[in-house]
Amino acid sequence: MKPRDMADLTLKTSEDEAICERIADAEERMQSRTLDWARINTGSWNRAGLDALAPKLADAFSALDADIKLDASQPFEKVNAKGEAEDFETGPIIRVSSRPDAPVQVIMSGHYDTVFPEGTFTDIKDLGDGRLNGPGLADMKGGLSIMLGALEAFEAGPLKDKLGYQIVISPDEEIGNFASAPVLKQAAQSGAMIGMTYEPCMETGAMSGGRKGSAVFDVVLHGRSSHAGRAKEEGRSAIEAAAHMVVDLEALNNRREGVSFNVGAIEGGGPVNIVPDLAIVRFGARAPDADAAQWATWEVERIFREAKARDGISGHLHGGFYRPPKPRNEAQQALFTAVAETGRAIDLALEFVDTGGVCEGNNIFAAGVPNVDTLGVMGGRIHSNEEYVVMSSFVQRASLSGLLLNRLADGRIDARKIKALME
């Protein structure tokens, strides 16, 4: 779909003007609830914090003309510090559904977990220049707030019966959506034509275009312990085997275009007078397409086999590519064009930049639904204690979403035609 196939999306209708006014009036509410949500630690492994915030989010989204459910998540496997696979049950998955029989159907998604463990990075600070620093303000409690703000403004207008939606708010995006991925897939495949995800846009205001696929691996290596002074030769060091493996993994970088590996941690060992009999190597990989992901997987398996072939070393491998790549295609490009043209209606110049980052947009794309996945607030330094949000972006980015909803509802953006380009 080329721009000439669409209505002139740079022009605003009277209802577009009205939705922008409603969103501007909600600025303080969108900002203040974001701050309230950020004060509750929801690190991905902090079950108590996730359980505390989930009902507050459900209560906030109950302002919509929609059904709200908090579904218990299914346990998923994680490798603990002892190298043992164990089940972990994260917080509830929040499901919001409205008007499933409407002619246009959208899936919207976001997450309420953050990368910050309990007890870390708790303060919210005013940095000046209209920026606030705090955990999850940008990634992505601010995004959840403007998703809600845009929907509230849309449903106050006359077009709401023309558009229905499924919303999935997940507790585990930062660790891979292992519990919520099936829910995202089911929601996307329940008639959705377009996906809208509320990760923060980039610090420049740019949005993500193509995304790589992502893998997470845990390799557990077992050796043989012995006294490091009296009987060093009787031991078989799992740490030594892990070190060789790490060097080999990092050496894969730049071997194939667009594929990267990053070892995040080596765990195990103990006192320096004992040959260590346990090591855990935790690492990730990114790949631009399915063939590259398969190559990366084969290389990991090869290096793992070589580690186990060392004298006295055994082990097991966990994980793989949990999010497939999300390349640009004709459907994605048509949607990006529609979003960019809509941005111009509010004097917002948007560009789409390919990135190595991943998000729930990858899951939704894999389920067959074209999507734009950086509709959230503007901010920066995410995944660090310098994370900040630009406070003026709440109205700006919520207005973009509100206009997109209007255009999808009245047909100026032809959701059905864009979805057909995926086939």
ZIFENQUI-V496757 format. One record per helix or strand of 2 or more residues. SS is the DSSP state (A for helix, B for strand). FROM is the first residue (numbers start at 0). LEN is the number of residues. Records with the same first field share a line. If there is no record, write none. Layout:
BEGIN
SS->FROM-LEN + FROM-LEN
END
This chain:
BEGIN
A->2-3 + 13-12 + 26-12 + 46-15 + 136-19 + 159-3 + 172-3 + 180-8 + 231-3 + 237-13 + 289-19 + 329-15 + 359-7 + 392-18 + 414-6
B->66-5 + 75-4 + 84-4 + 92-6 + 103-8 + 124-4 + 130-3 + 162-8 + 193-5 + 206-5 + 212-10 + 259-9 + 277-10 + 313-10 + 351-4 + 369-3 + 377-3 + 387-3
END
